């Protein structure tokens, strides 16, 4: 696994302090993107939280995920959450060190009072002393929130900085991209009341790695709750590694509902990812789980088809110009503004997701704009299947024959790729093991690249002939 050190610099540590008879939560920001360009310490909000205790618990839950590894728990993880100002809300996001859990806290307009929300994305410092202070917030304590430096500090940025250096795995960055691609295929499957949600979540096992080894669990809506089932049935939702929902325990007593999202499944389906959203006063906390505790989002392969086309790369450049940190990215509006089809807009958004420039909100069934404060462009370069597929194409290893394509691999083995109603299957071991469940294999990806190249050449020839006429 490729890792690098990410330097994150803050003006000072984030802190909870008393001032003028009130408590002030100052969340310090690092270098980040804004509508006016990159800034060292952008400010996104200064105002009050309408539900201080709830917001504190939810922010701690996001920090819990950032500091956790649910697989190989002996290895430490410590990644500062990402904050995005979307104009009408603040979003706090984190990813677990094992790449299997994605957490997002959306603090919506009803959860904020007395200040405008800016636009942009950066890291936010959540240190251990701050975590201890947040855990002591009382229900009636008015809490002023500042995301970014104070106005005075903005103009006097000549003091020392607090720098953290954290290991940043490539697969963690790929996980951000894969999680939003997978979530875009989710639908709401169940909604539980507060009391039913608490009963269900508190009854889940917390056996850690031992519980994860028993295989995927499934639940199906039944009356006012979710009933366990031993296998996938229509309407069921996969609950892979239920112990990974432990971060939700912090906010359960404040919950007003639990919403569960997942893809459509049929009988005998393999394990799938799912999203678990706790509805809170003025905010939402969502945990998205990978299909298995030992299986991070980084290897799911959902972005490969979009990465494999030059057309998507060009479209993504156009769409990126039209993004403006919207809380909801409307595909139809982008299609109208760009002149692209909705399908090409979606492919472009997936492409932008690989560099952390869009996320997906299951509650609103819409993409949102943000810019991860990392060198996420390396995600495409370091995707092994994509690199291998391009190498096969460059070597002339792909031959097409109607619905059949043959690929001569580096070791001389010939793999047959078949087109079955638009789905490419392959005779290789990867396809035999995953049956497309983790994206296309390198051979199918190479065949798709060559096909698209031939189709583009045919379109260019048609244009030339049309111009000649």
LINGIBEL-V241489 format. One record per pair of residues at least 4 apart in sequence whose ideal C-beta (glycine too) atoms are under 8 Angstrom apart, sorted by the first residue. I is the first residue (numbers start at 1). J is the second residue. Records with the same first field share a line. If there is no record, write none. Layout:
# LINGIBEL-V241489
I = J ; J
This chain:
# LINGIBEL-V241489
1 = 169 ; 170 ; 171
2 = 169 ; 170 ; 171 ; 382
3 = 167 ; 168 ; 169 ; 170
4 = 167 ; 168 ; 375
5 = 165 ; 166 ; 167 ; 168
6 = 165 ; 166 ; 167 ; 168 ; 374
7 = 163 ; 164 ; 165
8 = 30 ; 80 ; 123 ; 125 ; 163 ; 164 ; 165 ; 166
9 = 30 ; 31 ; 40 ; 161 ; 162 ; 163 ; 164
10 = 14 ; 28 ; 29 ; 30 ; 41 ; 125 ; 161 ; 162 ; 163 ; 164
11 = 28 ; 41 ; 149 ; 153 ; 157 ; 159 ; 161 ; 162
12 = 28 ; 159 ; 162
13 = 28 ; 125 ; 127 ; 129 ; 130 ; 162
14 = 25 ; 26 ; 27 ; 28 ; 124 ; 125 ; 126 ; 127 ; 130
15 = 26 ; 129 ; 130 ; 133
16 = 23 ; 24 ; 25 ; 26 ; 130 ; 133 ; 134 ; 137
17 = 23 ; 24 ; 26
18 = 22 ; 23 ; 24
19 = 23 ; 24
22 = 142 ; 143 ; 144
23 = 52 ; 137 ; 141 ; 142 ; 143 ; 144
24 = 143 ; 144 ; 146
25 = 49 ; 56 ; 134 ; 143 ; 144 ; 145 ; 146
26 = 146 ; 150
27 = 83 ; 124 ; 125 ; 126 ; 145 ; 146 ; 147 ; 148
28 = 41 ; 124 ; 125 ; 148 ; 149 ; 162
29 = 41 ; 42 ; 43 ; 44 ; 83 ; 122 ; 123 ; 124 ; 125 ; 147 ; 148 ; 149
30 = 40 ; 41 ; 80 ; 122 ; 123 ; 124 ; 125 ; 373
31 = 38 ; 39 ; 40 ; 41 ; 122 ; 373
32 = 38 ; 39 ; 42 ; 120 ; 121 ; 122 ; 123 ; 371 ; 373
33 = 37 ; 38 ; 120 ; 121 ; 122 ; 371 ; 373
34 = 38 ; 39 ; 42 ; 118 ; 119 ; 120
35 = 119 ; 120 ; 324 ; 325
39 = 120
40 = 157
41 = 148 ; 149 ; 153 ; 154 ; 157
42 = 118 ; 120 ; 122 ; 148
43 = 118 ; 146 ; 147 ; 148 ; 149 ; 151 ; 154
44 = 83 ; 85 ; 90 ; 117 ; 118 ; 119 ; 120 ; 147 ; 148
45 = 85 ; 90 ; 112 ; 115 ; 116 ; 117 ; 118 ; 145 ; 146 ; 147 ; 148
46 = 115 ; 144 ; 145 ; 146 ; 147 ; 148 ; 151
47 = 112 ; 113 ; 114 ; 115 ; 116 ; 144 ; 145
48 = 112 ; 113 ; 114 ; 115 ; 142 ; 143 ; 144 ; 145
49 = 55 ; 107 ; 111 ; 112 ; 113 ; 143 ; 144 ; 145
50 = 110 ; 111 ; 112 ; 113 ; 281 ; 282
51 = 55 ; 111 ; 254 ; 280 ; 281 ; 282 ; 283
52 = 56 ; 137 ; 139 ; 141 ; 142 ; 143
53 = 57 ; 137 ; 138 ; 139 ; 141 ; 254
54 = 58 ; 251 ; 254 ; 280 ; 281 ; 282 ; 283
55 = 59 ; 107 ; 111 ; 143 ; 145 ; 283
56 = 60 ; 134 ; 135 ; 137 ; 143
57 = 61 ; 134 ; 250 ; 251 ; 254
58 = 62 ; 105 ; 107 ; 250 ; 251 ; 280 ; 283 ; 285
59 = 63 ; 92 ; 105 ; 126 ; 134
60 = 64 ; 131 ; 134 ; 135 ; 250
61 = 65 ; 103 ; 105 ; 247 ; 248 ; 250 ; 251 ; 285
62 = 66 ; 81 ; 92 ; 93 ; 94 ; 103 ; 104 ; 105 ; 126 ; 247 ; 285
63 = 67 ; 81 ; 94 ; 126 ; 131
64 = 68 ; 103 ; 246 ; 247 ; 250
65 = 94 ; 95 ; 96 ; 101 ; 102 ; 103 ; 247 ; 287
66 = 77 ; 78 ; 79 ; 80 ; 81 ; 94 ; 95 ; 96 ; 103 ; 126
67 = 77 ; 78 ; 79 ; 97
68 = 77 ; 96 ; 97 ; 98 ; 101 ; 247
69 = 73 ; 75 ; 76 ; 77 ; 96 ; 97 ; 98
70 = 96 ; 98 ; 100 ; 101 ; 212 ; 241 ; 243 ; 244 ; 293
71 = 98 ; 100 ; 209 ; 212 ; 293 ; 294 ; 296
72 = 98
73 = 208 ; 209
75 = 97
76 = 97
77 = 96 ; 97 ; 98
78 = 97 ; 166
79 = 94 ; 95 ; 97 ; 166 ; 168 ; 172
80 = 123 ; 124 ; 125 ; 126 ; 164 ; 166
81 = 92 ; 93 ; 94 ; 123 ; 124 ; 126
82 = 92 ; 93 ; 94 ; 121 ; 122 ; 123 ; 124 ; 370 ; 372 ; 373
83 = 90 ; 91 ; 92 ; 93 ; 121 ; 122 ; 123 ; 124 ; 147
84 = 90 ; 91 ; 93 ; 120 ; 121 ; 325 ; 368 ; 370
85 = 90 ; 117 ; 118 ; 119 ; 120 ; 121 ; 147 ; 325
86 = 90 ; 91 ; 117 ; 119 ; 325 ; 326 ; 327 ; 368 ; 369 ; 370
87 = 117 ; 118 ; 119 ; 325 ; 326 ; 327
88 = 108 ; 109 ; 117 ; 327
89 = 106 ; 107 ; 108 ; 109 ; 112 ; 117 ; 327
90 = 106 ; 107 ; 112 ; 117 ; 147
91 = 104 ; 105 ; 106 ; 107 ; 359 ; 368 ; 370
92 = 104 ; 105 ; 107 ; 124
93 = 102 ; 103 ; 104 ; 105 ; 359 ; 370
94 = 102 ; 103 ; 104
95 = 99 ; 101 ; 102 ; 103 ; 172 ; 175 ; 176 ; 179
96 = 100 ; 101 ; 102 ; 103 ; 244
97 = 172
98 = 293 ; 296
99 = 169 ; 171 ; 172 ; 174 ; 175 ; 290 ; 296 ; 297 ; 298
100 = 241 ; 244 ; 289 ; 290 ; 292 ; 293 ; 294 ; 295 ; 296 ; 297
101 = 244 ; 247 ; 287 ; 288 ; 289 ; 290
102 = 175 ; 176 ; 179 ; 287 ; 288 ; 297
103 = 247 ; 285 ; 286 ; 287 ; 288
104 = 285 ; 286 ; 288 ; 359 ; 361
105 = 283 ; 284 ; 285 ; 286
106 = 283 ; 284 ; 285 ; 286 ; 361 ; 363
107 = 111 ; 112 ; 282 ; 283
108 = 112 ; 282 ; 283 ; 284
109 = 282
110 = 281 ; 282
111 = 281 ; 282 ; 283
112 = 117 ; 145 ; 282
118 = 148
119 = 324 ; 325
120 = 325 ; 371
121 = 325 ; 370 ; 371 ; 372 ; 373
122 = 373
123 = 373
124 = 147
125 = 130 ; 162 ; 164
126 = 130 ; 131
127 = 131
128 = 132
129 = 133
130 = 134
131 = 135
132 = 136
133 = 137
137 = 141 ; 143
146 = 150
149 = 153 ; 154 ; 157
150 = 154
151 = 155
152 = 156
153 = 157
168 = 172 ; 173 ; 374
169 = 173
170 = 174 ; 298 ; 378 ; 379 ; 382
171 = 175 ; 296 ; 298 ; 299
172 = 176 ; 298
173 = 177 ; 356 ; 372 ; 374 ; 376 ; 378 ; 379
174 = 178 ; 297 ; 298 ; 299 ; 303 ; 354 ; 379 ; 382 ; 383
175 = 179 ; 296 ; 297 ; 298
176 = 180 ; 297 ; 353 ; 356 ; 359 ; 372 ; 376
177 = 181 ; 303 ; 350 ; 353 ; 354 ; 355 ; 356 ; 376 ; 379
178 = 182 ; 297 ; 298 ; 299 ; 300 ; 301 ; 302 ; 303
179 = 183 ; 273 ; 288 ; 297 ; 360
180 = 184 ; 353 ; 358 ; 359 ; 360 ; 367
181 = 185 ; 300 ; 302 ; 303 ; 350 ; 353 ; 360
182 = 186 ; 273 ; 288 ; 297 ; 300 ; 302
183 = 261 ; 273 ; 275 ; 288 ; 360 ; 362
184 = 346 ; 360 ; 367
185 = 263
186 = 261 ; 262 ; 263 ; 274 ; 275 ; 362
187 = 261 ; 262 ; 263 ; 264
188 = 259 ; 260 ; 261 ; 362
189 = 221 ; 235 ; 237 ; 260 ; 261 ; 262
190 = 219 ; 221 ; 226 ; 237 ; 259 ; 260
191 = 257 ; 258 ; 259 ; 260
192 = 196 ; 197 ; 200 ; 224 ; 225 ; 226 ; 257 ; 258 ; 259 ; 260
193 = 197 ; 224 ; 257
194 = 198 ; 255 ; 256 ; 257 ; 258
195 = 199
196 = 200 ; 224 ; 225 ; 258
197 = 201 ; 252 ; 255 ; 257 ; 258 ; 278
198 = 202 ; 252 ; 253 ; 255
199 = 203 ; 225
200 = 204 ; 225 ; 226 ; 258
201 = 245 ; 248 ; 249 ; 252 ; 258
202 = 249 ; 252
204 = 239 ; 242 ; 243 ; 245
205 = 211 ; 242 ; 243
206 = 211 ; 243 ; 246
207 = 211 ; 212 ; 243
208 = 212 ; 243
209 = 213 ; 293
210 = 214
211 = 241 ; 242 ; 243
212 = 241 ; 243 ; 292 ; 293 ; 294
215 = 271
216 = 238 ; 239 ; 240 ; 271 ; 291 ; 292
217 = 228 ; 238 ; 239 ; 240 ; 242
218 = 228 ; 229 ; 230 ; 231 ; 232 ; 233 ; 236 ; 237 ; 238 ; 239
219 = 226 ; 227 ; 228 ; 229 ; 236 ; 237 ; 239 ; 260
220 = 226 ; 227 ; 229 ; 233 ; 235 ; 236 ; 237
221 = 226 ; 227 ; 235
222 = 226 ; 227
226 = 237 ; 260
229 = 233 ; 236
231 = 267 ; 268
232 = 236 ; 238 ; 265 ; 266 ; 267 ; 268 ; 269 ; 270
233 = 265 ; 267
234 = 264 ; 265 ; 266 ; 267
235 = 265
236 = 265
237 = 260 ; 261 ; 262 ; 265 ; 274
238 = 262 ; 265 ; 271 ; 272 ; 273 ; 274 ; 291
239 = 274 ; 289
240 = 244 ; 271 ; 272 ; 273 ; 274 ; 289 ; 290 ; 291 ; 292 ; 293
241 = 289 ; 292 ; 293
243 = 293
244 = 287 ; 289 ; 293
245 = 276 ; 287 ; 289
247 = 287
248 = 252 ; 276 ; 278 ; 285 ; 287
251 = 255 ; 278 ; 280 ; 285
252 = 278
254 = 280 ; 281
255 = 278 ; 279 ; 280
256 = 279 ; 280 ; 281
257 = 278 ; 279
258 = 276 ; 277 ; 278 ; 279
259 = 276 ; 277 ; 279 ; 363
260 = 274 ; 275 ; 276 ; 277
261 = 274 ; 275 ; 276 ; 277 ; 362
262 = 272 ; 273 ; 274 ; 275
263 = 272 ; 273
265 = 269 ; 272
270 = 291 ; 435 ; 437
271 = 291 ; 292
272 = 291
273 = 288 ; 289 ; 290 ; 291 ; 297 ; 300
274 = 288 ; 289
275 = 286 ; 287 ; 288 ; 289 ; 362
276 = 286 ; 287 ; 288 ; 289
277 = 284 ; 285 ; 286 ; 362 ; 363
278 = 284 ; 285 ; 286
279 = 284
280 = 284 ; 285
284 = 363
286 = 362 ; 363
288 = 362
290 = 295 ; 296 ; 297 ; 300
291 = 295 ; 300
295 = 299
299 = 438
300 = 438 ; 439
301 = 385 ; 438 ; 439 ; 440
302 = 350 ; 439
303 = 307 ; 350 ; 351 ; 353 ; 354 ; 439
304 = 308 ; 383 ; 385 ; 386 ; 439 ; 440 ; 445
305 = 309 ; 347 ; 439 ; 440 ; 445 ; 448
306 = 312 ; 347 ; 348 ; 350 ; 351 ; 354
307 = 312 ; 351 ; 354 ; 380 ; 383 ; 386
308 = 312 ; 386 ; 389 ; 445 ; 448 ; 449 ; 452
309 = 313 ; 347 ; 449 ; 452
310 = 314 ; 456
311 = 315 ; 344 ; 347 ; 452 ; 456
312 = 316 ; 344 ; 347 ; 348 ; 350 ; 351
313 = 317 ; 351
314 = 318
315 = 319 ; 338 ; 340 ; 344 ; 345 ; 347 ; 348 ; 351
316 = 320 ; 348 ; 349 ; 351 ; 352
317 = 321
318 = 322 ; 338 ; 340 ; 348
319 = 323 ; 334 ; 338 ; 340 ; 345 ; 348 ; 349 ; 352
320 = 352 ; 357
322 = 334 ; 337 ; 338
323 = 329 ; 352 ; 357 ; 358 ; 369
324 = 369
325 = 369 ; 370
326 = 330 ; 368 ; 369
327 = 368
328 = 361 ; 364 ; 366 ; 367 ; 368
329 = 334 ; 349 ; 358 ; 366 ; 367 ; 368 ; 369
330 = 334 ; 366
331 = 335 ; 342 ; 345 ; 346 ; 349 ; 367
332 = 336 ; 342
333 = 337
334 = 338 ; 340 ; 345
335 = 339 ; 340 ; 341 ; 342 ; 344 ; 345
338 = 345
340 = 344 ; 345 ; 348
341 = 345
342 = 346
343 = 347
344 = 348
345 = 349
346 = 350
347 = 351
348 = 352
349 = 353 ; 358 ; 367
350 = 354
352 = 357 ; 358
353 = 357 ; 358 ; 359 ; 360
354 = 376 ; 379 ; 380
355 = 372 ; 376 ; 377 ; 379 ; 380
356 = 370 ; 371 ; 372 ; 374 ; 376
357 = 369 ; 370 ; 371 ; 372
358 = 367 ; 368 ; 369 ; 370
359 = 367 ; 368 ; 370
360 = 366 ; 367 ; 368
361 = 365 ; 366 ; 367 ; 368
372 = 376
377 = 381
378 = 382
379 = 383
380 = 386
381 = 387
382 = 387
383 = 387
384 = 388
385 = 389 ; 439 ; 440 ; 441 ; 442 ; 445
386 = 390 ; 445
387 = 391
388 = 392 ; 442
389 = 393 ; 442 ; 443 ; 445 ; 446 ; 449
390 = 394 ; 446 ; 449
391 = 395 ; 410
392 = 397 ; 398 ; 407 ; 409 ; 442 ; 443 ; 446
393 = 397 ; 398 ; 446 ; 449 ; 450 ; 453
397 = 407 ; 408 ; 409 ; 446
398 = 405 ; 406 ; 407 ; 446 ; 447 ; 449 ; 450
399 = 405 ; 406 ; 407
400 = 404 ; 405 ; 447 ; 450 ; 451 ; 454
401 = 405 ; 406
403 = 418 ; 419 ; 420
404 = 416 ; 417 ; 418 ; 419
405 = 416 ; 417 ; 418 ; 419 ; 424 ; 447 ; 450 ; 451
406 = 414 ; 415 ; 416 ; 417
407 = 414 ; 415 ; 417 ; 443 ; 446 ; 447
408 = 412 ; 413 ; 414 ; 415
409 = 413 ; 414 ; 415 ; 428 ; 443
415 = 426 ; 427 ; 428 ; 443
416 = 426 ; 427
417 = 424 ; 425 ; 426 ; 427 ; 443 ; 444 ; 447
418 = 424 ; 425 ; 426
419 = 423 ; 424
420 = 424 ; 425
423 = 436
424 = 440 ; 444 ; 447 ; 448
425 = 431 ; 436 ; 444
426 = 430 ; 431 ; 441 ; 443 ; 444
427 = 431
428 = 432 ; 441 ; 443
429 = 433
430 = 434 ; 441 ; 442
431 = 435 ; 436 ; 441 ; 444
434 = 438
436 = 440
440 = 444 ; 445 ; 448
441 = 445
442 = 446
443 = 447
444 = 448
445 = 449
446 = 450
447 = 451
448 = 452
449 = 453
450 = 454
451 = 455
452 = 456
453 = 457
454 = 458
455 = 459
456 = 460
457 = 461
458 = 462
459 = 463
460 = 464
461 = 465
462 = 466
463 = 467
464 = 468
465 = 469
